[in-house]
Amino acid sequence: MKNFSVKGFLNQFTGVQAGKKVVNDAKSGVISDKREELHESFSDKREGFNLKKTLRDFWYGKPHEERRLGDLYIGNTGLYKHREWRGVKDTMYYFNMIWLYNYINMVKDIFKGDEPLMFFKGVLRYRWMGQTYLSVMHWFDRGLEGLRGEALKASAWHYRAMVSETIRQFMRMFSADKKLHLGEANEYWYKTIAHDETVSGNIFYGWRDRFDDVALQMIPYFVSCHVNNKTVLNYIDAMQSIGLPADPCPMCQAESGIFVLDDYPDYSPVMVTSNEACDGSVATSIITDWFLDRPLFAMPQPMRFDDPLVHKHCMEEIEECWKFIEKETGEPFNWEEFKKHADAQNELTLFEREKWDVAANTPYYPINGVAQALYRIYYSQDGDREIWHETDAHVKKILDKCVEQKIETFPNTRHRAIAWSCAPLYYSNWCTWAYNCWGINTVINMDSLMFDQTIRTDTYEHALDDLARYNELAPMRSMAVGGHEHIFQLWEYMEKFNCDMVIMYDQLQCKGMQGIKGMFEDEFRKRNIHAIWVPHALPDKRTVSRKEIRSIINNYMITVMNEKPLDPSLLDFDDDESW
């Protein structure tokens, strides 16, 4: 071979081998150094490793200050990388009695409906249906995050009841819906009464033996906003796209937008509306009337109802509503049926007061702020249903156990807070975060304290009198736009529930509460009360984000209270894309 030299080849070969030896020696040194580092690191970990503590954390779950719940989230989604390990007992309870139990019962509840197959048609037909049903268990996760023991169990039962009743309602709507039955009215359509979500179900007790009553906006708007905060935004945009300014109450905008986008079931021959929560709802009633184009009764509830003459007028409005239903359905009011459900509703109210007594005077109350608030407002608006009694029976056992055994259900409580005014629907679980991060325990809130009225059933006149008062104490009615003497009941309830802090919701588009904000500021200073103002736009998360709400609370707790967080991982995270 030309130019080939054995000597040159050997010199080249030995040079390469020498080079390889240098490289290998270097690699050996690096590997040796790495081994020493790993050995030292492992030795350090062994020295810091506490087998007893590890086993205890596995069995009971980590102490509150070591959980780092914020590390569980994926990016800006608010979704979990994996669910929280709460200890063997609570994790197994969550998997079996919350996650698995609810999925099974959600399917069972669908098949309890009059026409189960209508569920699938409803998912495909209505935007709010598919967007909320698929994300419902994440709603559980957000609201129950960090809970342990009896608090986890009692709060979960409240969530379970709301899911069950929600399914019952939309299955009835779908069974009667003309839009899902080729435009034809069936038997269910003629036997269902539609009404505003702010018209209480107890108005219709006299027909419960022959008709079902379902609130039209309760599921498409109210429930869907809590479960998936993106759902209602397109309804607000739809209303503004036809010329409505952006400053009216977004609740009224969203309720009207459902009609603009034709995203409502047509399930009843009649409709009963209300002006509650404010006069913005009068415009909603007009939009509803235009789109439904059927017999409609507007039942206004007075804002200033303390005057006896105004109260009498409210009673007359209810009677006029009953006459309207009798005329349009051809079915008379059944007094005995009314009494049966009113007495059953009184049982719910009396147990609610028992829960309040425990919450006000002991640290043994086993229900967290979001479960307590949503459950209370839901069953109060919905009226007497079997599921509420079943749930209260479960919760009473847990409540009695906590009191008898003196179980402190929220042991890391630093502050007992009362939440006042109208809450942000897109972030109802903020109080779960506030307890986990700062130890702020929301003991009670304004919406829970409404409807505190039993209904006498000894005579028709007494029943009508109490029913009128009950509906005057509606959500956002008495304690939001019902006059300063009702709004300032805050001080009375703050003392009753032994609270040392106020979370003051600032609904930016509520003209009623905006008008009295300065008076609250003066009273807070005069009484030396720690109050955190939380701005929001009710269902519209775009005005004030959830992250901004957390930042406001963080700033107050750090700069004013000079406190450190219980869980620093929850201080700053992005959940903008979360459901």
C-alpha positions as CSV (number, residue, x, y, z in Angstrom):
1,M,0.0,0.0,0.0
2,K,1.3,3.4,-1.0
3,N,2.8,5.6,1.7
4,F,2.2,2.9,4.4
5,S,4.8,2.7,7.2
6,V,4.8,0.1,9.9
7,K,6.9,2.4,12.1
8,G,4.6,5.3,11.6
9,F,1.5,3.2,12.2
10,L,3.0,1.9,15.5
11,N,3.9,5.4,16.6
12,Q,0.4,6.7,15.8
13,F,-1.2,3.7,17.5
14,T,0.8,4.1,20.7
15,G,0.0,7.8,20.7
16,V,-3.7,7.1,20.5
17,Q,-3.4,4.5,23.2
18,A,-1.5,7.0,25.3
19,G,-4.2,9.6,24.7
20,K,-6.9,7.1,25.6
21,K,-5.0,6.4,28.8
22,V,-5.0,10.1,29.7
23,V,-8.7,10.4,29.0
24,N,-9.5,7.2,30.9
25,D,-7.4,8.3,33.8
26,A,-9.3,11.7,33.8
27,K,-12.6,9.9,33.6
28,S,-11.7,7.6,36.4
29,G,-10.8,10.7,38.5
30,V,-14.1,12.3,37.7
31,I,-16.1,9.2,38.4
32,S,-14.1,8.7,41.6
33,D,-14.9,12.3,42.6
34,K,-18.6,11.8,41.7
35,R,-18.7,8.6,43.8
36,E,-17.2,10.5,46.8
37,E,-19.8,13.3,46.3
38,L,-22.7,10.8,46.1
39,H,-21.4,8.9,49.1
40,E,-21.2,12.2,51.1
41,S,-24.6,13.2,49.9
42,F,-26.1,9.8,50.8
43,S,-24.4,10.0,54.1
44,D,-25.9,13.4,54.7
45,K,-29.3,12.2,53.8
46,R,-28.9,9.2,56.0
47,E,-27.9,11.5,58.9
48,G,-31.1,13.7,58.1
49,F,-33.3,10.7,57.4
50,N,-35.8,10.0,60.2
51,L,-37.5,6.7,59.6
52,K,-39.9,7.2,62.5
53,K,-41.0,10.6,61.1
54,T,-41.3,9.3,57.6
55,L,-43.5,6.4,58.7
56,R,-45.6,8.8,60.8
57,D,-46.0,11.2,57.8
58,F,-47.0,8.3,55.6
59,W,-49.6,7.1,58.1
60,Y,-51.0,10.4,59.4
61,G,-50.0,12.8,56.7
62,K,-47.5,15.7,57.1
63,P,-48.0,18.4,59.6
64,H,-49.7,21.5,58.2
65,E,-46.4,23.6,58.0
66,E,-44.7,20.8,56.0
67,R,-47.3,20.0,53.3
68,R,-46.3,22.5,50.6
69,L,-49.6,22.1,48.8
70,G,-48.5,24.7,46.2
71,D,-45.9,22.3,44.8
72,L,-48.7,20.0,43.7
73,Y,-49.9,22.3,40.9
74,I,-49.0,22.1,37.3
75,G,-48.0,25.4,35.9
76,N,-50.8,27.9,35.6
77,T,-53.5,25.3,35.4
78,G,-54.3,24.8,39.1
79,L,-54.5,21.1,38.3
80,Y,-52.6,18.6,40.4
81,K,-49.5,16.7,39.4
82,H,-50.9,14.2,41.8
83,R,-53.4,14.4,44.6
84,E,-52.4,15.3,48.1
85,W,-51.3,12.5,50.5
86,R,-53.4,13.0,53.6
87,G,-52.2,10.0,55.5
88,V,-53.5,6.5,55.0
89,K,-56.9,6.9,56.6
90,D,-57.9,10.2,55.0
91,T,-56.4,9.4,51.6
92,M,-58.3,6.1,51.5
93,Y,-61.5,8.0,52.6
94,Y,-61.0,10.6,49.9
95,F,-60.5,7.9,47.2
96,N,-63.4,5.7,48.3
97,M,-66.0,8.0,49.8
98,I,-65.4,11.1,47.8
99,W,-63.7,10.4,44.5
100,L,-65.1,6.9,43.7
101,Y,-68.3,7.3,45.6
102,N,-69.2,10.5,43.8
103,Y,-68.4,9.2,40.4
104,I,-70.5,6.1,40.9
105,N,-73.4,8.2,42.3
106,M,-73.2,10.8,39.6
107,V,-73.9,8.0,37.1
108,K,-76.6,6.6,39.3
109,D,-78.3,10.0,39.7
110,I,-78.4,10.3,35.9
111,F,-80.2,7.0,35.5
112,K,-82.6,8.0,38.3
113,G,-83.9,10.7,35.9
114,D,-87.1,10.3,33.9
115,E,-85.2,10.0,30.6
116,P,-81.5,9.1,31.2
117,L,-80.5,9.2,27.6
118,M,-81.4,12.9,27.5
119,F,-78.2,13.5,29.5
120,F,-76.1,12.8,26.4
121,K,-78.2,15.1,24.3
122,G,-77.9,17.8,26.9
123,V,-74.1,17.5,27.0
124,L,-73.9,18.0,23.2
125,R,-76.6,20.8,23.1
126,Y,-75.6,23.0,26.1
127,R,-72.2,24.6,26.5
128,W,-72.5,24.9,30.3
129,M,-73.4,21.2,30.7
130,G,-70.3,19.7,29.1
131,Q,-67.9,22.3,30.6
132,T,-69.1,21.7,34.2
133,Y,-69.9,18.0,34.4
134,L,-66.4,17.0,33.3
135,S,-64.7,19.2,35.8
136,V,-66.9,18.5,38.9
137,M,-64.3,16.4,40.8
138,H,-61.7,19.2,40.4
139,W,-64.3,21.4,42.1
140,F,-64.2,18.9,45.1
141,D,-60.4,19.0,45.1
142,R,-60.2,22.8,45.2
143,G,-62.8,23.2,48.0
144,L,-61.5,20.3,50.2
145,E,-57.8,20.9,49.8
146,G,-55.8,20.3,53.0
147,L,-58.8,19.0,55.0
148,R,-58.3,16.2,57.4
149,G,-60.5,13.9,59.6
150,E,-64.1,14.9,60.4
151,A,-63.8,18.3,58.6
152,L,-63.0,16.4,55.4
153,K,-66.0,14.1,55.9
154,A,-68.6,16.7,56.8
155,S,-67.6,19.2,54.1
156,A,-67.6,16.4,51.4
157,W,-71.1,15.4,52.3
158,H,-72.2,19.0,51.6
159,Y,-70.6,18.9,48.2
160,R,-72.1,15.5,47.5
161,A,-75.6,16.9,48.2
162,M,-75.1,19.8,45.8
163,V,-74.0,17.6,43.0
164,S,-76.9,15.2,43.5
165,E,-79.5,17.9,43.5
166,T,-77.8,19.6,40.5
167,I,-78.1,16.4,38.5
168,R,-81.8,16.0,39.6
169,Q,-82.5,19.5,38.3
170,F,-80.9,19.3,34.9
171,M,-82.2,15.8,34.3
172,R,-85.7,17.2,34.9
173,M,-85.0,20.1,32.6
174,F,-83.7,17.8,29.8
175,S,-86.6,15.4,30.2
176,A,-89.1,18.2,29.6
177,D,-87.0,20.2,27.2
178,K,-88.7,20.9,23.8
179,K,-85.3,21.5,22.2
180,L,-84.2,18.0,22.9
181,H,-87.6,16.5,21.8
182,L,-87.8,17.9,18.2
183,G,-89.8,21.0,19.4
184,E,-92.6,18.9,20.9
185,A,-94.0,19.5,24.4
186,N,-94.3,16.3,26.4
187,E,-95.9,15.4,29.7
188,Y,-92.9,16.6,31.7
189,W,-93.1,20.0,30.0
190,Y,-96.6,20.6,31.2
191,K,-95.8,19.4,34.7
192,T,-92.7,21.6,35.4
193,I,-92.7,25.2,36.7
194,A,-89.7,27.4,35.7
195,H,-88.6,30.3,37.9
196,D,-85.6,32.6,38.5
197,E,-82.8,31.2,40.7
198,T,-83.6,34.0,43.2
199,V,-87.2,32.9,43.6
200,S,-87.2,30.3,46.4
201,G,-88.6,26.9,45.7
202,N,-90.8,27.2,48.8
203,I,-93.2,29.4,46.8
204,F,-94.2,26.3,44.9
205,Y,-94.7,23.9,47.8
206,G,-98.5,23.9,47.2
207,W,-98.0,22.1,43.9
208,R,-95.1,19.7,44.7
209,D,-97.5,16.7,44.6
210,R,-98.3,17.4,40.9
211,F,-95.5,19.5,39.6
212,D,-91.8,19.9,39.8
213,D,-90.2,23.3,40.1
214,V,-86.7,24.0,38.7
215,A,-84.8,27.3,38.8
216,L,-83.8,28.2,35.2
217,Q,-80.5,29.9,35.9
218,M,-79.4,27.9,38.9
219,I,-77.4,25.3,36.9
220,P,-76.5,27.2,33.7
221,Y,-75.2,30.2,35.6
222,F,-74.8,29.8,39.4
223,V,-73.5,26.3,39.8
224,S,-71.5,26.3,36.5
225,C,-69.6,29.4,37.6
226,H,-68.4,27.7,40.8
227,V,-67.4,24.5,39.1
228,N,-65.8,26.0,35.9
229,N,-65.2,29.8,36.0
230,K,-64.8,30.0,32.3
231,T,-68.4,28.9,31.5
232,V,-70.2,32.2,32.1
233,L,-67.8,34.6,30.4
234,N,-69.3,34.1,26.9
235,Y,-72.8,34.9,28.3
236,I,-71.5,38.2,29.7
237,D,-69.8,39.0,26.4
238,A,-72.9,38.1,24.4
239,M,-75.0,40.6,26.4
240,Q,-72.5,43.4,25.9
241,S,-72.2,42.6,22.2
242,I,-75.8,43.7,21.7
243,G,-75.2,47.1,23.3
244,L,-75.4,46.6,27.1
245,P,-72.7,48.7,28.9
246,A,-70.2,46.8,31.0
247,D,-71.0,48.4,34.3
248,P,-74.3,46.7,35.3
249,C,-74.1,43.7,37.7
250,P,-72.4,40.8,35.8
251,M,-74.8,38.4,37.4
252,C,-77.7,40.0,35.5
253,Q,-75.6,40.2,32.4
254,A,-74.7,36.5,32.5
255,E,-78.3,35.4,33.2
256,S,-79.5,37.5,30.2
257,G,-76.7,36.2,28.0
258,I,-77.9,32.7,28.4
259,F,-81.0,33.7,26.4
260,V,-79.1,35.7,23.9
261,L,-77.0,32.7,23.0
262,D,-80.0,30.3,23.1
263,D,-78.3,28.2,25.8
264,Y,-81.3,27.6,28.0
265,P,-83.6,24.5,28.1
266,D,-87.3,25.1,27.2
267,Y,-88.9,23.0,29.9
268,S,-92.0,24.8,31.2
269,P,-95.2,26.5,30.0
270,V,-94.8,29.3,32.6
271,M,-92.1,31.4,34.2
272,V,-91.9,33.2,37.6
273,T,-89.2,36.0,37.9
274,S,-88.0,38.4,40.5
275,N,-86.2,41.7,40.9
276,E,-83.8,40.1,43.3
277,A,-80.8,40.7,43.9
278,C,-81.3,44.3,42.7
279,D,-83.1,46.3,40.1
280,G,-80.7,45.1,37.5
281,S,-82.7,41.8,37.6
282,V,-85.7,43.7,36.4
283,A,-83.9,44.1,33.1
284,T,-83.2,40.3,33.2
285,S,-86.9,39.7,33.6
286,I,-87.6,41.8,30.5
287,I,-85.0,39.8,28.5
288,T,-86.5,36.6,29.8
289,D,-90.0,37.6,28.8
290,W,-88.9,38.5,25.3
291,F,-87.1,35.2,24.6
292,L,-89.5,32.8,26.4
293,D,-92.6,34.4,25.0
294,R,-95.0,32.7,27.4
295,P,-97.0,33.5,30.5
296,L,-94.7,35.2,33.0
297,F,-95.3,36.5,36.5
298,A,-92.8,39.1,37.8
299,M,-92.8,38.8,41.7
300,P,-90.9,41.9,42.9
301,Q,-89.4,41.7,46.4
302,P,-89.1,45.0,48.2
303,M,-85.6,46.3,49.1
304,R,-86.8,48.3,52.2
305,F,-89.2,45.8,53.8
306,D,-89.3,46.8,57.5
307,D,-92.4,49.0,57.0
308,P,-95.5,46.9,57.9
309,L,-97.3,48.1,54.8
310,V,-94.4,47.0,52.6
311,H,-94.4,43.6,54.2
312,K,-98.2,43.3,53.6
313,H,-97.5,44.2,49.9
314,C,-95.0,41.4,49.8
315,M,-97.6,38.9,51.1
316,E,-100.0,40.0,48.5
317,E,-97.4,39.6,45.7
318,I,-97.0,35.9,46.8
319,E,-100.7,35.3,46.7
320,E,-100.9,36.9,43.2
321,C,-98.2,34.5,42.1
322,W,-100.2,31.6,43.4
323,K,-103.3,32.8,41.6
324,F,-101.1,33.0,38.4
325,I,-100.0,29.4,38.7
326,E,-103.6,28.2,39.4
327,K,-104.8,30.1,36.3
328,E,-102.1,28.9,34.0
329,T,-101.9,25.2,35.1
330,G,-105.5,24.7,36.1
331,E,-104.4,23.1,39.4
332,P,-105.3,24.6,42.8
333,F,-103.0,25.3,45.7
334,N,-102.8,22.3,48.0
335,W,-102.5,23.6,51.6
336,E,-101.7,20.2,53.1
337,E,-98.9,19.7,50.6
338,F,-97.5,23.1,51.5
339,K,-97.6,22.4,55.2
340,K,-95.7,19.1,54.7
341,H,-92.8,20.7,52.9
342,A,-92.8,23.8,55.1
343,D,-92.5,21.7,58.2
344,A,-89.7,19.7,56.6
345,Q,-87.9,22.9,55.7
346,N,-88.2,24.1,59.3
347,E,-86.2,21.0,60.3
348,L,-83.4,22.1,58.0
349,T,-83.5,25.6,59.4
350,L,-83.4,24.4,63.0
351,F,-80.4,22.1,62.3
352,E,-78.7,25.0,60.6
353,R,-79.0,27.0,63.8
354,E,-77.6,24.1,65.8
355,K,-74.5,24.2,63.5
356,W,-74.2,27.9,63.9
357,D,-74.2,27.5,67.7
358,V,-71.3,25.0,67.5
359,A,-69.4,27.3,65.0
360,A,-69.9,30.3,67.2
361,N,-68.9,28.9,70.6
362,T,-66.5,26.0,70.0
363,P,-63.5,25.0,67.9
364,Y,-65.3,21.8,67.0
365,Y,-67.3,22.9,63.9
366,P,-66.4,20.4,61.1
367,I,-67.5,22.3,58.0
368,N,-65.2,24.6,56.1
369,G,-66.2,28.0,54.8
370,V,-66.9,27.2,51.2
371,A,-68.9,24.0,51.8
372,Q,-71.0,25.7,54.5
373,A,-71.8,28.7,52.3
374,L,-72.6,27.0,49.1
375,Y,-74.7,24.3,50.7
376,R,-76.7,26.8,52.8
377,I,-77.5,29.1,49.9
378,Y,-78.3,26.2,47.6
379,Y,-80.8,24.4,49.8
380,S,-82.4,27.7,51.0
381,Q,-83.1,28.7,47.4
382,D,-84.0,25.2,46.2
383,G,-86.4,24.5,49.0
384,D,-87.2,21.2,50.7
385,R,-85.7,18.1,49.0
386,E,-85.0,14.6,50.3
387,I,-81.2,15.0,49.7
388,W,-80.9,17.8,52.1
389,H,-82.3,15.7,55.0
390,E,-80.1,12.8,54.1
391,T,-77.0,15.0,54.2
392,D,-78.0,16.7,57.4
393,A,-78.3,13.2,59.0
394,H,-74.8,12.4,58.0
395,V,-73.4,15.7,59.1
396,K,-75.2,15.6,62.5
397,K,-73.5,12.4,63.4
398,I,-70.1,14.0,62.6
399,L,-71.0,17.2,64.4
400,D,-72.1,15.3,67.5
401,K,-68.9,13.3,67.5
402,C,-66.8,16.4,67.2
403,V,-68.5,18.1,70.1
404,E,-68.6,15.0,72.4
405,Q,-65.0,14.0,71.7
406,K,-63.8,17.7,71.6
407,I,-62.2,17.3,68.2
408,E,-60.6,20.5,67.0
409,T,-61.4,20.4,63.3
410,F,-59.3,23.4,62.2
411,P,-56.4,23.2,64.7
412,N,-54.2,25.8,62.9
413,T,-56.7,28.6,63.2
414,R,-55.0,32.0,63.8
415,H,-58.0,34.2,63.0
416,R,-61.7,33.6,63.1
417,A,-63.1,35.5,60.1
418,I,-66.6,36.5,59.0
419,A,-67.0,37.1,55.2
420,W,-69.5,39.9,54.4
421,S,-71.3,41.0,51.3
422,C,-71.4,39.1,48.0
423,A,-68.7,36.5,47.4
424,P,-66.7,36.0,44.1
425,L,-68.4,33.1,42.5
426,Y,-65.4,32.2,40.4
427,Y,-63.2,31.9,43.6
428,S,-65.6,30.6,46.2
429,N,-62.8,28.3,47.5
430,W,-60.6,31.2,48.5
431,C,-61.3,30.5,52.1
432,T,-59.9,27.0,51.8
433,W,-56.7,28.6,50.5
434,A,-56.7,31.3,53.2
435,Y,-56.8,28.6,56.0
436,N,-54.1,26.5,54.4
437,C,-51.8,29.5,53.8
438,W,-52.5,31.8,56.7
439,G,-54.7,30.0,59.2
440,I,-57.7,32.3,58.4
441,N,-60.7,30.2,59.3
442,T,-63.9,31.6,57.7
443,V,-66.4,30.6,60.4
444,I,-69.5,32.2,58.8
445,N,-70.4,34.4,55.9
446,M,-73.3,36.7,55.0
447,D,-75.1,34.5,52.5
448,S,-75.3,31.7,55.1
449,L,-77.1,34.0,57.6
450,M,-79.9,34.8,55.2
451,F,-83.3,33.0,55.2
452,D,-83.1,32.6,58.9
453,Q,-86.8,32.2,59.2
454,T,-89.0,29.3,60.1
455,I,-92.5,29.0,58.6
456,R,-95.5,28.6,60.9
457,T,-98.0,26.1,59.6
458,D,-100.8,26.4,62.2
459,T,-102.8,28.8,60.0
460,Y,-102.7,30.0,56.4
461,E,-102.2,33.6,57.5
462,H,-99.2,32.8,59.7
463,A,-97.6,30.7,56.9
464,L,-98.0,33.5,54.4
465,D,-96.6,36.1,56.8
466,D,-93.5,34.0,57.5
467,L,-93.1,33.0,53.8
468,A,-93.0,36.7,52.9
469,R,-90.4,37.4,55.5
470,Y,-88.4,34.4,54.4
471,N,-88.3,35.8,50.8
472,E,-87.5,39.3,52.0
473,L,-84.3,37.8,53.6
474,A,-83.1,36.5,50.2
475,P,-79.5,36.4,49.1
476,M,-78.0,39.9,48.7
477,R,-81.4,41.4,49.5
478,S,-81.5,42.3,53.2
479,M,-77.8,42.5,53.9
480,A,-76.6,44.0,50.7
481,V,-79.2,46.4,49.3
482,G,-81.8,46.3,52.1
483,G,-80.7,49.4,54.0
484,H,-77.8,50.2,56.2
485,E,-79.5,48.9,59.4
486,H,-79.4,45.4,57.9
487,I,-76.0,45.7,56.3
488,F,-74.5,46.8,59.6
489,Q,-75.7,43.6,61.3
490,L,-72.1,42.6,60.6
491,W,-71.1,43.9,64.0
492,E,-73.8,41.8,65.8
493,Y,-72.8,38.7,63.9
494,M,-69.1,39.3,64.4
495,E,-69.6,39.3,68.1
496,K,-71.9,36.4,68.1
497,F,-69.5,34.2,66.2
498,N,-66.4,35.4,68.1
499,C,-64.7,36.7,65.0
500,D,-61.6,38.9,65.1
501,M,-61.3,39.6,61.4
502,V,-63.6,40.6,58.5
503,I,-63.2,39.6,54.9
504,M,-65.1,42.4,53.2
505,Y,-66.1,41.6,49.7
506,D,-66.1,44.6,47.3
507,Q,-68.3,43.7,44.3
508,L,-67.1,46.4,42.0
509,Q,-70.3,46.5,39.9
510,C,-72.8,46.5,42.8
511,K,-74.1,50.0,43.2
512,G,-75.8,49.2,46.5
513,M,-72.6,48.2,48.4
514,Q,-70.4,50.8,46.6
515,G,-72.6,53.5,48.0
516,I,-72.0,52.5,51.6
517,K,-68.3,51.6,51.4
518,G,-67.1,54.8,53.1
519,M,-69.4,54.1,56.1
520,F,-67.9,50.7,56.5
521,E,-64.4,52.2,56.4
522,D,-65.3,54.6,59.2
523,E,-66.8,51.9,61.4
524,F,-63.8,49.6,60.9
525,R,-61.5,52.4,62.1
526,K,-63.7,53.3,65.0
527,R,-64.1,49.7,66.2
528,N,-60.4,48.9,65.5
529,I,-61.4,45.9,63.4
530,H,-59.0,44.1,61.0
531,A,-60.8,44.1,57.7
532,I,-59.5,43.0,54.3
533,W,-61.3,44.4,51.3
534,V,-61.5,41.8,48.5
535,P,-62.5,43.3,45.2
536,H,-64.2,41.1,42.6
537,A,-66.8,41.1,39.8
538,L,-69.0,38.2,41.0
539,P,-68.9,35.7,38.1
540,D,-66.4,37.5,35.9
541,K,-62.8,36.5,36.7
542,R,-61.3,38.8,34.2
543,T,-61.8,42.0,36.3
544,V,-59.9,40.8,39.4
545,S,-58.1,37.5,39.0
546,R,-57.9,34.9,41.7
547,K,-54.2,35.5,41.9
548,E,-54.9,39.2,42.6
549,I,-57.3,38.3,45.4
550,R,-54.6,36.1,47.0
551,S,-52.1,38.9,46.6
552,I,-54.3,41.4,48.5
553,I,-54.7,39.0,51.4
554,N,-51.0,38.2,51.4
555,N,-50.0,41.9,51.5
556,Y,-52.4,42.5,54.4
557,M,-51.2,39.5,56.4
558,I,-47.5,40.4,55.9
559,T,-47.5,44.2,56.2
560,V,-50.3,44.8,58.7
561,M,-50.5,41.6,60.7
562,N,-46.7,40.9,60.5
563,E,-47.4,37.2,60.2
564,K,-45.7,34.4,58.3
565,P,-47.5,31.9,56.2
566,L,-48.2,28.4,57.4
567,D,-47.5,27.1,53.9
568,P,-45.2,29.4,51.9
569,S,-45.7,27.4,48.7
570,L,-49.3,28.8,48.6
571,L,-48.1,32.5,48.6
572,D,-47.6,32.9,44.9
573,F,-48.8,30.6,42.2
574,D,-50.6,31.1,38.9
575,D,-54.0,29.3,38.3
576,D,-55.3,31.6,35.6
577,E,-56.1,28.7,33.3
578,S,-57.7,26.6,36.0
579,W,-61.3,25.6,35.9
